[in-house]
Amino acid sequence: MVIFMYGYMGKILRIDLTNKKATVESLKEELVKKFIGGRGFGAKILWDELKPGICPLSPENKIIFTVGPLTGTKAQSASRWMVQFKSLLTGTYFRSVGGGFFGAELKFAGYDAVIIEGKAEKPTYIYINDGDVEFRDAQKIWGMNTLATRDFLKEETDKNAHMVMIGPAGENLVKLSAIVTDVDFRTASRGGGGAVMGSKNLKAIVVKGSKRPEIYNEDAFNEAVREQIESYKNNPGFEGFHALGTNSAVYPFYALGHFPTYNFKQKELDGAERFQAEVLSEYVVKHSGCWGCMIRCGKVFKLTKGPYAGTVWDFPEYETHWSFGGNLGNINIESIVYANMLCDLYGLDTISTGVAIGFAIELYEKGIIGKSETDGLELRWGDPDVIPELVKRIALRIGIGDLLAEGTRKAAEKIGRGAEKYAIHVKGLEFPAYDPRSAKAHGLNFVTSPIGASHCIGWNKFEITGVPKKVDPFSVENKGELTKYVQDETAIAETAIFCLFPFNFEMMTIDLYAKMLYAATGIEEFKDPKYLWLVGERIFNLERAINVREGIDGRYDRMPERIVKEPVLREPSKGQVFEEEVLLKDYYKVRGWDENGVPTKEKLKELGLEEVAEKL
Ligand code: SF4
């Protein structure tokens, strides 16, 4: 017998901000079986409910928060939460993931998903306390940074509650704004989710829960979790990852050519040794982590010298050391950690914000913009002081910050004069800290991902960490297959919602997930890893279908000119470009999509998406 209460809480909470109404819906069998949870639920709800062509800032946009069937259980690294919506930065379907304690708390309050719709008349926050849902006045905290907001809301609700919130950047509809949690200020940072919340006058969602998910077969589940823990402990990547988080990769990835410099000009970075693990370790004073994860990759740092001495905050990770560091020719660690803190406080995506700043510096260097456009600021590579200043101006939309707050694609369009050439994005989403010219399947993921240039949609472990087997990162051979593999695997993992780091190092596998999922839910289909692979492919194709419905097809699968035309300047990738045409052709074929990058009707039917095949 299938009982959907095991693993799941069995409920979706729908919140209508316009009418201040909260309703509870039962989880449907078809949704559970076909999409499992997390990313699958959000994609299906958006396909069913999002009206095509709407403005992402309109009340018609929806924000879906989801958790998964393993959230809040003993499973390791499976208590993240996801937010899905139509992005105003990219115009696409979007999915962004956050850590901390919010996911587990939402599950404990009794929900597998929350659908937010409409727009509140005035600034509001929602307090979910188990079955009670209150719409509370947020006027007194509108304008506050995330630290002040967190403290205020804990005081006004429950000190043990957890939350997602926006800072001034989200309120100002900055397209690079993030959704921020209370624990370690971890964020669902990409795609401008903060602005979508801001457009709805929604400052925060605070949650307190007292329930716990029931497990179908406790003995089998405990055994699977023991296997997972052993796998973590025996993995060669575990110790380094625990000691310094993703920062342990900064210098090695620079040396391997993955870590781009100077807005992807890829010149040598003088002083790159500052990013070596031994140097970064000196700043760390404490470890931290998400609910239910033994890796505890989060680090707390303390600055002891320089203009920001005394600052104690969550340490930036790999991407941020790049976006405010190598990407800007900056080796001043203090300025990077300070800019990271400002982003957390204002509620900004550190990746997109750093790339937007790099774009502005290059335009200034090339004389495309001058002091009249920068409010008198001189923009120079490697200047540590200008970075925090620009972060502030972007969050508050001051001067040039107002232009950069639109994202590099829109800012380049507004500036004209050839600025587009230096805007490093796909589908409007700024690049993360990897150079597609140095890892072709990794790049193929950037260009085909449903949300634009994201490393989180299909981090190519074959090329980057060499697991489960090492492949030549410069070759174009078989890269369609390898890209599809990691994209589908990611979609499966994000039904749980698992953190991707353990999958990137093969500490976690889909086979083990199947074992855990069946033991937790008792759903027969879930014990077959092949079934999970089918679900992963189904989710990825559904996301593509949402974009195609919005008019975003293969024409938008395009790299910036620099990536396809300018060879890398430094070893070991010197001379490499991204062979876009040949790679895309191979990928579309492997995916079963037509030459325009649209899933064929046959492919959609094969994946059990008959209704999508009819409507697309
Ligand atoms: S590895 Fe890090 S980000 Fe992932 S769940 Fe664990 S603590 Fe959170």
Boltz pocket constraint, residues with backbone or C-beta under 6 A from the ligand:
constraints:
  - pocket:
      binder: B
      contacts: [[A, 77], [A, 78], [A, 99], [A, 100], [A, 288], [A, 289], [A, 290], [A, 291], [A, 293], [A, 294], [A, 295], [A, 296], [A, 297], [A, 298], [A, 499], [A, 500], [A, 501], [A, 502]]
      max_distance: 6.0
